Amino acid sequence: QAVEADLVDDPAIAVLAINRDGFRQVTQSLGMNAGDAVLRMVADRLRATAPAGACLGRVEGDLFAIGLPGGDANAAIQHAEALYAAFRAPIAVADAALVLGLSIGIAVAPDHGSDADTLLVAAGAAVHEAHESGRNTAAFYVPGRGSVSRERLAMESQLRLALQAGELYLAFQPQVALHDGRLIGLEALVRWRHPTRGIVAPGAFIGIAEDTGLIVPLGEFVLREACLAAVRLARAGMPAVPMSVNVSALQFRRDGFMPTVQAALQASGLEPTKLELELTESVLMRGTDDMLARMHIVREAGVRIAIDDFGTGFSSLAYLSRMGLDRLKIDQAFVRDMRQSARAEGIVKAIIAMAKHLELNVIAEGVEEAEDAAHLRVLGCDDAQGYYYGRPMEEAALLDWARSSGRMRE
C-alpha cells in the first residue's frame, strides 16, 4: 500500500522511495519464488529500521516507500544512512548470499508537494535520478530535472491501465519473397490507442515496459493475439504464412515462457511451425548454456526462431551455428544506407554470406524503395519487409491489401 494521505497533517513530512538495485537480475537468475523471498526480507529490514510513527508501504514491484512525519531534509538523510547500514549485510536466499544496493529518492513537504500522492510521485522521480547517478545512492527530488521522470511514471501507470482496458492492439507488416513478391510472412507489432493522447508510438512505451517488467504481460498479450490473428487471417483467405512475434530477453528467460507459448498455440489452434519468435542480437550477446537450452526447447516444439536487428552486435559464427536458428533479419539501418555507404553494403553482404553458410533464410527490414529491393536481390537476399511493400496494418486493412495486391489464396 502507498504512503497514507493523513501523514501530510504535519507540514514537515519527508517521503523516501526505496528501490532495490539488481532485483530483476535476482528473479531472472533465481526465479520468481526467490524474488518474493527477497521482497519479504527487504520489507522486514525496512520495518526494523523505521522510526516510531513512520508509515511503511510497498508501492509496487520492488518499490517501497516510507513516510516520516515530523521529518525534514536532515531527518531524511539520516534515515537513508540508516537504511544503507541495515542493508550492508547479505540477504540469504536460494543458497545464495545477495548484497544488492539501494536507490533512494527523497521528497520533502512543503517544498516538493503538499499531499502524499504528489510527494510519492516526486520521490519516485528522484529514484530514477539516483539510478542514473550510478545506483546505491540517494537523490533529492529536483523539480526541473524531475519533469521527465514524472512523465515516465505517469506513462507507466497509464500502460498498466491500458493492458486491462483493451487500449492495446496489433498491426501486421507483410514480409515478401524478393524474387517474386510472394507473401511469406507477417510481423505482429503492438500499438497503443490512448484515450486522450491518440496513437502512442511504441518507442514511447516499450522501453518503460522493459524497465518495469510490464514487458512480460505485454508480451503475453502480443503472443496470444498474434496467434489468434494468424488463424483468423488464414480462414479469411490469406496464405497461411508464419507469424513473427518479438520477444524480450526478460520474457525469454522466464521459466514460464514456453508454457505461455504452448498455451497461445493451443488456444488459437495455430500450428507451431507457423509461429516465429524474434530475438534481438543483443540477447545473444548475453549467451549462456541456459540460453542455448531454452532455444533448443523452442525449436523442439516446432516453433521458428529469428534474430532481429542482426549486424548491430558481434555474434560469432561458431555461436550462431549452435542455436538452431531459422533466419536472420538485417537491421534496417544498414538497408537504408547500403546504396550510399560501402561500409553498410559490406555489412549487408557479410550477413547474407553468413546466413548462406549456416543455411539460414535472410530477410532485410526497412525496404522503402524499389531500388532497395533490386539491390538486395542482386546481393542474394531472400526476403524483405518495409514500407515499399506495406506499412503495418490492422487486420481489415491487411486483408484489403492482400486482395488489391493479388496475394490472397486462389
Order of alpha helices (4+ residues) and beta strands (2+ residues): beta-alpha-alpha-beta-beta-alpha-beta-beta-beta-alpha-beta-alpha-beta-beta-beta-alpha-alpha-beta-alpha-alpha-beta-alpha-alpha-beta-alpha-beta-alpha-alpha-beta-alpha-beta-alpha
